[in-house]
């Protein structure tokens, strides 16, 4: 199954660049939103999107530390949503 996913994810370099830019953008916006305490819940969702994009990017480029770190960030942000609700 992982081989099939890798085949599907053979992506052009421009798409990889877009994934990394969007991952960074969502992460920054999420952090700003959580830090401002105005839209904390929205911030957690933005952080989840950003870290999920980094997981996908890291998987495609075979960067295990990046995947591991952002997978854990996703879980931590899910915990933040549960605690906030």
Order of alpha helices (4+ residues) and beta strands (2+ residues): alpha-alpha-alpha-alpha
